[in-house]
């Protein structure tokens, strides 16, 4: 399904790795018709696929680990960039789903930075890729559950 090799010299969890694993995951979810897979030098959504036998599309913006000696410092910028890029593409059309895909190292940032209500209203999903290439999908419901449990535990701790 259009999987490309990870370029040498870049972190394993770079954008290419994340994109390739997400493409494999989407294929298993029944998205078999590729409308578009962007290379690193192209503009636009990274992945746009159509579910086989339907008019349902899934648009995904992918981000990888930042290159360099200290990716932790620049990870936040990549996180915000991915959100901004997908939000600009959201059209509330019936047959479209939207997601941002990140390495698993971004996961805690999602729960801290993205309000569940924003994800719900925008119809955003989040895909996290681990080192083994497994993809975990997080929806606004998952965000809601986690953020509500964190709010109640912090309220209890303040008493």
Residue pairs with C-beta under 8 A, 6 or more apart in sequence:
1 23
1 24
1 26
1 27
1 32
1 34
2 23
2 34
2 37
3 20
3 23
3 24
4 16
4 19
4 20
4 39
5 16
6 12
6 14
6 16
6 17
6 20
7 14
7 16
10 16
10 64
10 67
11 64
11 65
11 66
11 67
11 71
12 65
12 131
13 64
13 65
13 103
13 105
13 129
13 131
14 64
14 65
14 67
15 40
15 46
15 62
15 63
15 64
16 40
16 64
17 64
17 129
17 133
18 62
18 63
18 64
18 101
18 102
18 103
18 129
19 37
19 46
19 47
19 62
19 101
21 129
21 133
21 134
21 135
22 47
22 60
22 62
22 101
22 127
22 129
22 135
23 34
23 37
23 47
23 49
24 133
24 135
25 127
25 135
26 47
26 49
26 58
26 60
29 51
30 51
30 52
31 49
31 50
31 51
31 52
31 58
32 49
32 50
32 51
32 52
33 49
33 50
33 51
33 52
34 48
34 49
34 50
35 48
35 49
35 50
35 57
36 44
36 45
36 47
36 48
37 46
37 47
37 48
38 44
38 45
38 46
38 47
45 59
45 60
45 61
45 85
45 86
45 89
46 60
46 61
46 62
46 101
47 58
47 59
47 60
47 62
48 57
48 58
48 59
48 60
49 57
49 58
50 56
50 57
50 58
51 57
51 58
54 95
55 95
56 95
56 96
56 97
57 95
57 96
57 97
58 96
58 97
58 98
58 99
59 86
59 89
59 96
59 97
59 98
59 99
60 86
60 98
60 99
60 100
60 101
60 127
61 82
61 85
61 86
61 89
61 99
61 100
61 101
62 82
62 100
62 101
62 102
63 78
63 79
63 81
63 82
63 100
63 101
63 102
63 103
63 106
64 78
64 103
65 71
65 75
65 78
65 103
65 105
66 74
66 75
66 77
66 78
68 74
75 105
75 106
75 109
76 109
78 102
78 106
79 102
79 106
79 109
79 110
79 113
82 100
82 102
83 100
83 114
85 100
86 98
86 99
86 100
86 124
87 122
87 124
89 98
90 98
90 122
90 123
90 124
92 123
96 123
97 123
97 125
98 122
98 123
98 124
98 125
99 124
99 125
99 126
99 127
99 137
100 124
100 126
100 127
101 126
101 127
101 128
101 129
101 135
102 110
102 126
102 127
102 128
102 129
103 128
103 129
103 130
104 128
104 129
104 130
104 131
104 136
106 128
107 128
107 138
110 126
110 138
110 143
111 143
111 146
111 147
111 150
114 124
114 126
114 143
115 143
115 147
116 140
116 141
116 143
116 144
116 147
117 140
118 124
119 125
119 126
119 139
119 140
119 143
120 140
120 144
124 140
125 137
125 138
125 139
125 140
126 137
126 138
126 139
127 135
127 136
127 137
127 138
128 135
128 136
128 138
129 135
130 136
